Amino acid sequence: MRVEALREYIKMLLEQQDALSTPSLPKNKWTLLRPDDPRRESVKDELYAMIQQTYASIGGHFKITSPESLSRYAYWIVEDIDDDPEIDVAILGKPDIAGHKLGAAGNDGSPAASAAYKQKSADLRAGESFSGVGNWWGEVSGKPAYAMIRRGAPAVEDEMKVKQLLAGDDLVWHGDHPDPNAPAIFQSVKGWYTKKFGDKSSTKIILGSPS
């Protein structure tokens, strides 16, 4: 028992040392975690859990299958907006054609975190440069597309530009939204296409400011 107690004590000391040596995230401030930021290692497990929770209704994010797979995204844009020390909202992206592609996001499910994600994502797509990184763009559909278009995120409406950005993807171009009964805000922009994923397909649009 004494050996076990000693091991637990040593483990506690090591955890405290790690907490002290790893800089914490500021409250109520968006922070960009680059690949060389030591805070990435300390938050990757909670970030993975939050993203899986966000995408739970569709079976999880198909490109994020473990905490380690988060490393495919060079940029983690995160914010802690409440009293606990955990990340509440995150937007992930990586260098890609004509800028930086936004590929995943997560929030803790609270209205405040959801609103923060929608607004920040729209701001980035509308041309905001964050910590020197700009030209953000990404594919969206459904409720996220509605929220971001309403918040001023611009659509990429040129067919050739869309096909350049999505080189190699299996898509059918529409321009106007293919559903005549779609919400008016969807009909207010062009750039819609249907993209195939194996035996599934989804109507999407690119919102952002690629170069």
C-alpha positions in Angstrom: 0.0 0.0 0.0 2.8 2.4 0.8 4.3 1.8 -2.6 1.0 2.5 -4.3 0.5 5.6 -2.2 4.0 6.8 -3.2 3.3 6.2 -6.9 0.1 8.2 -6.7 1.9 11.0 -4.9 4.6 11.1 -7.6 1.9 11.0 -10.3 0.2 14.0 -8.7 3.4 15.9 -8.5 4.2 15.3 -12.1 0.7 16.4 -13.2 1.1 19.6 -11.1 4.4 20.2 -12.7 3.0 19.7 -16.2 0.2 22.1 -15.4 2.6 24.8 -14.2 5.0 24.3 -17.2 2.2 24.5 -19.8 0.9 28.0 -20.4 -2.9 28.2 -19.9 -5.4 29.6 -22.3 -6.6 33.2 -21.7 -10.3 33.6 -20.9 -12.7 35.1 -23.4 -10.0 35.5 -26.1 -9.6 33.6 -29.3 -6.2 31.9 -29.4 -4.3 30.3 -32.3 -2.5 27.1 -31.4 0.1 26.3 -34.0 1.9 22.9 -34.3 4.8 24.1 -32.1 2.6 25.3 -29.3 3.0 23.1 -26.1 -0.6 23.8 -25.2 -1.8 21.6 -28.0 -0.6 18.4 -26.3 -2.4 19.4 -23.0 -5.8 20.1 -24.7 -5.9 17.5 -27.5 -7.9 15.0 -25.5 -10.6 17.4 -24.5 -10.7 18.9 -27.9 -11.1 15.5 -29.5 -14.0 14.7 -27.2 -15.7 18.0 -27.9 -15.5 17.6 -31.6 -16.8 14.0 -31.5 -19.7 15.3 -29.4 -20.4 18.0 -32.0 -20.5 15.6 -34.9 -22.2 12.8 -32.9 -25.4 13.1 -34.9 -23.6 12.0 -38.1 -21.4 9.4 -36.4 -18.4 11.6 -35.6 -16.0 13.5 -37.8 -14.8 11.0 -40.4 -11.3 12.5 -40.6 -10.9 12.8 -36.8 -10.7 9.3 -35.4 -8.4 9.8 -32.4 -6.8 12.7 -30.5 -3.6 12.2 -32.6 -5.5 12.7 -35.8 -6.1 16.3 -34.8 -2.5 17.0 -35.9 -3.6 17.0 -39.5 -4.8 20.5 -38.8 -2.0 23.0 -38.5 -4.2 25.7 -36.9 -6.4 25.2 -33.8 -8.4 28.4 -33.1 -9.9 28.0 -29.7 -11.6 30.0 -26.9 -12.5 29.4 -23.3 -15.6 31.4 -22.6 -16.9 30.2 -19.2 -15.7 29.6 -15.7 -14.2 26.2 -16.1 -10.7 25.9 -17.6 -11.7 23.8 -20.6 -12.0 24.9 -24.2 -15.6 25.7 -25.1 -15.3 26.3 -28.9 -12.8 25.5 -31.5 -12.3 25.9 -35.3 -9.6 23.9 -37.1 -7.9 24.6 -40.4 -4.8 23.8 -42.5 -2.9 25.3 -45.4 -4.6 24.5 -48.7 -5.1 25.8 -52.2 -5.5 29.6 -52.3 -5.2 30.0 -48.5 -6.3 28.0 -45.5 -9.1 25.6 -45.5 -11.4 25.2 -42.4 -12.1 21.5 -41.9 -13.6 20.9 -38.5 -15.1 22.7 -35.6 -16.6 21.9 -32.2 -18.3 23.5 -29.2 -19.6 22.4 -25.9 -23.2 22.7 -26.9 -24.0 25.8 -25.0 -25.8 28.7 -26.8 -22.9 31.0 -26.1 -20.3 28.6 -27.5 -22.5 27.9 -30.6 -22.9 31.6 -31.3 -19.2 32.3 -30.8 -18.4 29.6 -33.3 -20.8 30.9 -35.9 -19.6 34.5 -35.6 -15.9 33.7 -35.6 -16.2 31.3 -38.5 -18.1 34.0 -40.5 -15.6 36.6 -39.6 -12.7 34.5 -40.8 -14.4 33.6 -44.0 -15.3 37.3 -44.6 -11.6 38.1 -44.8 -10.3 38.4 -41.2 -6.6 37.6 -40.8 -6.0 35.9 -37.5 -2.5 36.0 -36.0 -1.1 36.7 -39.4 -3.0 33.8 -41.1 -5.7 34.7 -43.6 -7.6 33.7 -46.8 -9.8 31.3 -44.8 -12.4 29.2 -46.7 -14.3 26.0 -46.3 -17.3 23.9 -47.4 -20.5 24.1 -45.5 -24.1 23.0 -45.8 -27.4 23.1 -43.8 -27.6 25.1 -40.5 -23.9 26.2 -40.5 -24.3 27.6 -44.0 -27.4 29.4 -43.1 -25.8 30.9 -40.0 -22.7 32.1 -41.8 -24.4 33.5 -44.8 -26.7 35.5 -42.5 -23.6 36.8 -40.7 -22.0 38.0 -43.9 -19.7 35.2 -45.0 -19.2 35.5 -48.8 -19.9 32.6 -51.1 -17.4 31.5 -53.8 -19.8 31.7 -56.8 -17.4 31.1 -59.7 -17.6 27.5 -60.9 -14.0 27.2 -62.1 -12.8 28.6 -58.8 -14.8 26.1 -56.8 -13.5 23.2 -59.0 -9.9 24.5 -58.5 -10.4 24.5 -54.7 -11.9 21.1 -54.7 -9.6 19.5 -57.3 -10.3 15.8 -57.6 -13.6 15.8 -55.7 -16.7 14.2 -57.2 -19.2 17.0 -57.5 -22.1 18.2 -59.7 -22.3 22.0 -60.1 -25.6 23.8 -59.7 -24.9 27.5 -59.1 -28.4 28.4 -57.8 -29.6 26.2 -55.0 -31.1 23.1 -56.5 -34.1 23.0 -54.2 -36.7 25.7 -55.2 -38.2 25.4 -51.7 -34.8 26.2 -50.0 -34.7 29.1 -47.5 -34.5 32.6 -49.2 -31.1 33.1 -47.7 -29.8 30.0 -49.6 -31.4 31.4 -52.8 -29.6 34.7 -52.3 -26.2 33.3 -53.2 -24.9 31.2 -56.0 -22.1 28.6 -55.8 -24.1 25.5 -54.7 -23.0 22.0 -55.8 -23.7 18.4 -54.8 -20.7 16.5 -53.6 -20.6 12.7 -53.5 -19.0 10.8 -50.6 -19.1 7.1 -51.7 -22.8 6.2 -51.7 -23.8 9.4 -50.0 -24.1 13.0 -51.3 -24.6 16.4 -49.9 -25.5 19.9 -51.3 -22.8 22.3 -50.2 -21.3 25.7 -50.9 -17.8 27.2 -50.3 -17.9 30.3 -48.0 -14.7 32.2 -47.6 -12.1 34.4 -49.1 -9.5 32.3 -51.0 -6.9 34.2 -52.8 
